Amino acid sequence: MPAMPKPQDADVEAAGPAGDAAGKAAPAAAEEAAKPARKVAEEADPRLRWAFVRKVYAILSLQFALTAAVSVAACLVRAVPRFFATGSPAAVWPVFIGILVSPLIVMFPMLKYREKHPTNLVLLGVFTLCCSLSIAMTTSTSLGRVVLQSAILTAVAVLGLTLFTFWAVKKGYDFTFMFPFLFTCVNVLLVYLVIQIFFPLGRFGITIYGFLATLVFSGFIVYDTHMLLKRHTYNEYVVAAISLYLDVINLFMAQMSLSFQ
């Protein structure tokens, strides 16, 4: 951290001989000029950016491992799908709503303390667990081949989109222009889901949603990967990780709706 200017130093320099003042001022000016230059060089160092990228993908790996473990456990414990399939509505609906709402409740404090270590990581873990419960509830009540097919399709899509974005960013492409379009599409999808709740269109409506959601969240993977590589600061690893995590999870759910057909 650059030293703060000291008024008493200036007074001493003013009181001394002119030659002595010039001798002291030159090294001080050179030192102050060198400090910002080193700081800029560190921020522009590609090694720091790639260390940040590796950190985010390490967090993502742990998130997906937790989600997969919770989902597998829910599928192996047959009481879980039996509860959602044959349980009384008075017991099933509060659990169902609680699982769906819990990620939203945890998200607000997680975003508030997103740069406060280690609180941000603890809240990120709780948020991931809440999302994992939602995924587990869906996978445990679905056919195994549907879950496997959706997971394979999602993995292939994520790998392809990530490699493409890395290549495009290296070539100098900028994907920030996509945000207004993607934000609008997400709002349209949310309204579409609300309409489906009150005026369901059956399998045809689910297929339309799955197709549109696949396009939208594929675009979000490209956009958020670009943000990871070029825009996010080094202390925004929680925001970067949770953005990509939600993109992949939503893409997986879109594939589940398509594979179910």
C-alpha positions in Angstrom: 0.0 0.0 0.0 1.5 3.4 -0.9 2.5 5.5 2.1 0.3 8.4 2.9 2.0 11.9 2.6 3.3 13.2 5.8 3.1 17.0 6.4 6.1 17.0 8.7 8.3 15.5 6.0 7.4 18.5 3.7 8.2 20.9 6.5 11.6 19.3 7.0 12.4 19.4 3.3 11.4 23.0 3.1 13.6 24.0 6.0 16.7 22.1 4.6 19.1 23.3 1.9 17.9 23.3 -1.7 20.3 20.5 -2.8 19.2 18.3 0.1 15.6 18.8 -0.8 16.2 17.9 -4.4 18.1 14.8 -3.4 15.3 13.6 -1.2 12.5 14.6 -3.6 13.9 12.6 -6.6 13.9 9.2 -4.9 10.6 9.8 -3.3 9.0 10.8 -6.6 10.6 7.7 -8.3 9.2 5.5 -5.6 5.7 6.9 -5.7 5.7 6.6 -9.5 6.9 3.0 -9.4 4.1 1.8 -6.9 1.1 2.5 -9.2 3.0 1.0 -12.1 3.6 -2.3 -10.1 -0.1 -2.3 -9.1 -1.3 -2.0 -12.7 1.1 -4.7 -13.8 -0.2 -7.1 -11.1 -3.8 -6.5 -12.1 -3.0 -7.0 -15.8 -1.0 -10.1 -15.1 -2.6 -13.0 -17.0 -1.4 -15.4 -14.3 -3.6 -13.7 -11.7 -6.6 -13.9 -14.0 -6.1 -17.6 -14.7 -5.6 -18.2 -10.9 -9.0 -16.6 -10.4 -10.5 -18.7 -13.2 -9.1 -21.9 -11.6 -10.5 -20.9 -8.2 -14.0 -20.3 -9.6 -14.0 -23.7 -11.4 -12.8 -25.4 -8.3 -15.7 -24.0 -6.4 -18.0 -25.0 -9.2 -16.7 -28.6 -9.1 -17.5 -28.8 -5.3 -21.0 -27.4 -6.0 -21.7 -30.0 -8.7 -20.3 -32.8 -6.5 -22.6 -31.8 -3.7 -25.6 -31.6 -6.0 -24.8 -35.0 -7.5 -24.3 -36.6 -4.1 -27.7 -35.2 -2.8 -29.5 -36.3 -5.9 -28.0 -39.8 -5.8 -28.9 -40.1 -2.1 -32.5 -39.1 -2.8 -32.8 -41.6 -5.7 -31.4 -44.5 -3.6 -33.6 -43.8 -0.5 -36.9 -44.9 -2.0 -38.8 -43.2 0.8 -38.1 -39.9 -0.8 -39.8 -40.4 -4.2 -42.6 -42.4 -2.4 -43.3 -39.4 -0.1 -43.7 -37.0 -3.1 -45.7 -39.5 -5.1 -48.1 -41.0 -2.5 -47.9 -38.6 0.5 -50.8 -36.6 1.6 -51.1 -33.1 0.0 -51.1 -31.5 3.5 -47.6 -32.9 4.1 -46.2 -32.8 0.5 -47.1 -29.2 -0.5 -45.4 -27.5 2.5 -42.2 -29.5 1.9 -42.4 -28.8 -1.8 -42.9 -25.1 -1.4 -40.2 -24.9 1.3 -37.6 -26.6 -1.0 -38.4 -24.3 -3.9 -38.4 -21.1 -1.8 -35.3 -21.9 0.3 -32.7 -20.9 -2.4 -34.3 -17.5 -2.8 -34.2 -16.9 1.0 -30.5 -17.8 1.2 -29.6 -15.9 -1.9 -30.1 -12.4 -0.4 -27.6 -12.7 2.5 -25.2 -14.6 0.2 -25.2 -11.7 -2.2 -24.9 -9.2 0.6 -21.8 -10.8 2.1 -20.5 -12.1 -1.3 -17.0 -10.4 -0.6 -16.8 -11.2 3.1 -14.6 -14.3 3.6 -15.4 -16.9 4.9 -19.0 -16.0 5.4 -19.5 -15.9 1.7 -18.3 -19.5 1.2 -20.5 -20.7 4.1 -23.6 -19.1 2.6 -22.6 -20.3 -0.9 -22.5 -23.9 0.5 -26.0 -23.4 2.1 -27.3 -22.0 -1.1 -25.9 -24.9 -3.1 -27.5 -27.4 -0.7 -30.9 -25.8 -1.1 -30.6 -25.9 -4.8 -29.4 -29.5 -4.6 -32.6 -30.4 -2.7 -34.7 -29.0 -5.6 -32.7 -31.0 -8.1 -32.9 -34.1 -5.9 -36.7 -33.8 -5.6 -36.9 -33.7 -9.5 -34.5 -36.5 -10.2 -35.8 -38.9 -7.6 -39.3 -38.7 -9.1 -38.1 -39.2 -12.7 -37.0 -42.2 -14.7 -33.3 -43.0 -14.4 -32.7 -43.0 -18.2 -34.3 -39.5 -18.4 -31.9 -38.2 -15.7 -28.9 -39.8 -17.3 -29.7 -38.5 -20.8 -30.3 -35.0 -19.4 -27.0 -35.1 -17.5 -25.1 -36.2 -20.6 -26.7 -33.6 -22.9 -26.0 -30.9 -20.3 -22.3 -31.9 -19.9 -21.8 -31.9 -23.7 -23.4 -28.5 -24.1 -21.5 -26.9 -21.2 -18.2 -28.3 -22.4 -18.8 -27.1 -26.0 -20.0 -23.7 -25.0 -17.1 -23.2 -22.5 -14.5 -24.1 -25.1 -16.1 -21.9 -27.7 -16.2 -18.9 -25.3 -12.5 -19.4 -24.3 -11.6 -19.4 -28.0 -13.8 -16.4 -28.8 -12.5 -14.3 -25.9 -8.9 -15.1 -27.0 -9.8 -13.9 -30.5 -11.2 -10.6 -29.0 -14.9 -11.2 -29.1 -17.1 -9.4 -26.6 -20.4 -10.9 -25.4 -21.6 -8.2 -23.0 -24.2 -7.1 -25.7 -26.1 -10.3 -24.9 -27.2 -9.3 -21.4 -30.4 -7.2 -22.3 -31.6 -10.0 -24.6 -31.0 -12.7 -22.0 -32.5 -10.7 -19.2 -35.7 -10.2 -21.2 -35.8 -13.8 -22.2 -35.6 -14.9 -18.5 -38.5 -12.6 -17.6 -40.5 -14.1 -20.5 -39.8 -17.6 -19.2 -40.8 -16.7 -15.7 -44.1 -15.3 -17.0 -44.6 -18.4 -19.2 -44.2 -20.6 -16.1 -46.7 -18.7 -14.2 -49.2 -19.0 -17.0 -48.5 -22.7 -17.2 -49.4 -23.1 -13.5 -52.9 -21.6 -14.0 -53.5 -22.5 -17.7 -51.4 -25.6 -18.4 -50.8 -26.6 -22.0 -49.7 -30.1 -21.1 -46.7 -31.8 -22.8 -46.7 -29.4 -25.7 -46.2 -26.4 -23.3 -43.5 -28.2 -21.4 -41.7 -28.9 -24.7 -41.8 -25.3 -25.7 -40.4 -24.2 -22.3 -37.6 -26.8 -22.5 -36.6 -25.6 -26.0 -36.6 -21.9 -25.1 -34.9 -22.5 -21.8 -32.2 -24.5 -23.5 -31.4 -21.5 -25.8 -31.6 -18.9 -23.1 -29.3 -20.6 -20.6 -26.9 -21.7 -23.3 -26.5 -18.0 -24.0 -26.1 -17.3 -20.3 -23.2 -19.8 -20.1 -21.4 -18.0 -22.9 -22.1 -14.6 -21.3 -21.1 -15.6 -17.7 -18.0 -17.4 -19.0 -17.0 -14.2 -20.8 -17.6 -12.2 -17.6 -15.4 -14.7 -15.7 -12.6 -14.3 -18.2 -12.7 -10.5 -18.7 -15.0 -8.6 -16.4 -15.2 -10.0 -12.8 -12.7 -8.6 -10.3 -10.6 -11.1 -8.3 -12.8 -10.8 -5.2 -16.1 -11.7 -7.1 -15.5 -15.4 -7.1 -18.7 -16.2 -5.4 -20.8 -14.2 -7.9 -18.9 -15.8 -10.8 -19.4 -19.3 -9.4 -23.1 -18.9 -8.5 -23.8 -17.4 -11.9 -22.3 -20.4 -13.8 -23.8 -22.9 -11.4 -27.3 -21.6 -11.9 -26.8 -21.5 -15.7 -25.8 -25.2 -15.7 -28.6 -26.2 -13.3 -31.3 -24.5 -15.3 -29.9 -26.0 -18.5 -30.1 -29.4 -16.9 -33.7 -28.8 -15.9 -34.5 -27.7 -19.4 -33.0 -31.0 -20.8 -35.1 -32.9 -18.2 -38.3 -31.3 -19.6 -37.3 -32.2 -23.1 -36.1 -35.7 -22.3 -39.2 -36.5 -20.4 -41.2 -36.1 -23.6 
